[in-house]
Amino acid sequence: MYSDNFFERVYEVTRQIPKGRVTCYGAIARFIGSPQSSRMVGWALNKCLTAGNPVPAHRVVNRNGLLTGKHHFNGSQIMQELLENEGIIIKDNKVAEFEKLFWDPYKELF
């Protein structure tokens, strides 16, 4: 089911995050079997525009719910706007009710 390519595995998992939910870089890294590679997950998501099928990278935040990847979107508020359009409330650059909205691939995909 999953590719041998690290970036493609990141994209495959990210595409499964439902609208209105978020996950973190580390959760994706752990799920694809590379728990020390959360930073590399961020790099992969930074390159996702070349992935072919759309990748909802805006649904991936840091482990505390902060929108740390927002500077990679065209416009500093695009990530926040995309999340808000899905019903997610952002306060002070952070997902409100992060724990409630957190999507864990281990729980959701197994």
C-alpha positions as CSV (number, residue, x, y, z in Angstrom):
1,M,0.0,0.0,0.0
2,Y,2.7,2.5,0.9
3,S,5.6,3.6,-1.3
4,D,9.3,2.9,-0.6
5,N,9.9,6.6,-1.1
6,F,10.0,8.6,2.2
7,F,8.3,11.7,0.8
8,E,5.6,9.6,-0.9
9,R,4.8,7.7,2.3
10,V,4.4,11.1,4.1
11,Y,2.1,12.3,1.3
12,E,0.0,9.0,1.4
13,V,-0.5,9.4,5.2
14,T,-1.2,13.1,5.0
15,R,-3.8,12.7,2.3
16,Q,-5.8,10.5,4.7
17,I,-6.2,13.2,7.4
18,P,-9.9,14.1,7.4
19,K,-11.1,17.7,7.0
20,G,-11.4,19.4,10.3
21,R,-8.7,17.3,11.9
22,V,-4.9,17.8,12.4
23,T,-1.9,15.7,13.1
24,C,1.8,16.5,13.8
25,Y,5.0,15.8,12.1
26,G,6.1,13.3,14.7
27,A,2.9,11.2,14.4
28,I,3.5,10.8,10.7
29,A,7.1,10.0,11.2
30,R,6.3,7.3,13.8
31,F,3.6,5.8,11.6
32,I,5.8,5.4,8.6
33,G,8.5,3.7,10.7
34,S,10.9,6.6,11.0
35,P,10.3,8.1,14.5
36,Q,13.3,10.3,14.5
37,S,12.4,12.0,11.2
38,S,9.7,14.5,12.1
39,R,11.9,17.3,10.7
40,M,12.2,15.4,7.4
41,V,8.4,15.0,7.4
42,G,8.3,18.8,7.4
43,W,10.7,19.0,4.5
44,A,8.6,16.5,2.5
45,L,5.5,18.6,3.1
46,N,7.4,21.7,2.0
47,K,7.9,20.0,-1.3
48,C,4.4,18.6,-1.7
49,L,3.3,20.9,-4.5
50,T,5.3,18.7,-6.8
51,A,3.6,15.5,-5.5
52,G,0.9,15.3,-8.2
53,N,-2.2,14.6,-6.2
54,P,-3.0,17.3,-3.7
55,V,-1.6,16.9,-0.2
56,P,-3.4,18.7,2.6
57,A,-0.2,19.8,4.3
58,H,-2.0,22.6,6.2
59,R,-3.4,19.8,8.5
60,V,0.0,19.0,9.9
61,V,1.2,21.2,12.8
62,N,3.8,20.8,15.4
63,R,3.4,18.5,18.5
64,N,1.9,21.4,20.5
65,G,-0.6,22.4,17.8
66,L,1.4,25.5,16.6
67,L,1.3,26.4,12.9
68,T,5.0,26.2,12.5
69,G,4.9,25.4,8.8
70,K,2.8,28.4,7.9
71,H,5.8,30.3,6.3
72,H,5.9,27.6,3.6
73,F,2.5,28.6,2.2
74,N,2.1,31.5,-0.3
75,G,1.1,34.1,2.2
76,S,1.6,34.0,6.0
77,Q,-2.1,33.5,6.8
78,I,-3.0,30.8,4.2
79,M,-2.4,27.9,6.5
80,Q,-4.6,29.4,9.2
81,E,-7.3,30.3,6.6
82,L,-7.4,26.8,5.2
83,L,-7.8,25.3,8.7
84,E,-10.4,27.9,9.6
85,N,-12.3,27.0,6.4
86,E,-12.5,23.5,7.8
87,G,-14.0,24.7,11.1
88,I,-10.8,24.6,13.1
89,I,-10.3,27.5,15.5
90,I,-6.9,29.1,15.6
91,K,-5.9,31.2,18.6
92,D,-2.5,32.8,18.9
93,N,-1.1,30.8,16.0
94,K,-2.2,27.5,17.7
95,V,-5.0,25.0,17.0
96,A,-7.6,25.5,19.7
97,E,-8.7,22.1,21.2
98,F,-5.7,20.5,19.6
99,E,-6.0,17.3,21.7
100,K,-9.7,16.9,20.6
101,L,-8.9,17.5,16.9
102,F,-5.7,15.4,16.9
103,W,-5.7,12.6,14.3
104,D,-3.3,9.8,15.2
105,P,-2.5,7.6,12.1
106,Y,-1.8,4.6,14.4
107,K,-5.3,4.7,15.9
108,E,-7.1,5.8,12.7
109,L,-5.3,3.6,10.0
110,F,-4.9,0.3,11.9
